[in-house]
Amino acid sequence: MGKDGTLDADEFGLFYYAGRSGCVFDLYGEDRNFSDDKFKGSCTGAGFLVNDNTESYRNRDVYAWKVATDKDLDGNVGEIPSKYEGNASATFKNKISSSTYTLHP
């Protein structure tokens, strides 16, 4: 599960474009460094690095997720509640480099 280019239930997704469009980087577990991750599929953004290259998100998990602008959850850190979706703010747009789930909804 995860990192297959399909956002399933219980996953957190970061999208190439705003409005949850283009390719999705889907996570089931944490990833503390996006520098070696690429978007998969035949969608806009396929083959591009995920690191510093996402504009929107959707959380289909029962837990909240944290995103950070640097690897290892460093830099600016934000939290996306369970079942929430939206466009990244100016602080995070095309700057997210790591992510992990939390232990609360």
N, C-alpha and C positions, 0 to 999 in steps of 0.2 A: 504494500500500500504506500501511496505517496510517491512523489517525484516521477509520475508517469504521464503528466500533462492533462489529467482528468481530475477535476475537483469533486471528490466523492464525499458522502456524509462522514462526519467525524474528522474532516481535514480542514486545514487553513490554506487559503490560496492567495498568492500575490500575482497580479495581472500586469502584463506588458503595458497596456494603455489604461487611461481613465475610463470610468464607466464599466469596469470589469469586462473589458474587451481585449482582443488579442490573445496570445498564449497565456496560460496560467502555470505558475510554479506551485504545485500542491504539496503540502507538508503534512505528514502524519505524526512525525516526531521532530524534535528540535534539529536545527542546523545552525551551528555557530559560526559558519564561514561560507558565504555564497560564492566565493571567488572561483570555485571549480564547478559550479552548477550552471546548466544551460536550459533554456526553454525547449520543450519537446513538442512534437506534433507537426501539423501542416498549417499552422496558424501564423498570423503576423507576429514576428518576434522569434520564431523557431530558429534555434541554433545560436541565438545571442545569449551572452552571459546574463544571469539573473542579478548579480551584484550591481547595485546602484542603477537598476534598470527596471523599476516597477512603479506604476502610477496609481493602482487601486488594489483593493483587497476584498475578500469575503471569508468570513469565519463560519464554517459549517460544523465546527466542533462544539462539544458541550462545555469546554473550558475556554477561558480567555487566552489570548496569545500576546506575547511581547515581541516587538520588532525594535531593532536598533540600527543606527546609522554606521556603526563600525562592527568589525568581527568580534566574536566573543561577547556579544551583547553589551558593547561599550558605546560611548558617544551618546547621542540623544536616544532615549528609550521611550516608547509609547506602548500602550496596551489596547488591544482590540477585544471588546467583549464577545462572549458567545453569541452566535447567530447574527452578528453585525456585519454590514458591508458598506463600503464607501470609497471615496477617492482619498488618496494620501494628501496630507497637508503640505504646505511649502517646506516644512522642516524635514519631511520624509520622502517627498516625491523624487524618485530616481536617486535615492540615497540609502535605501535599506540594504544592509549587508549581513544580518543575522536575525534569527528568530527562535523562540521557544514557547511551549505551552506553559500555562500556569496550573496551579492546583486548586483554583476556584473558578466557578462559572462566570 
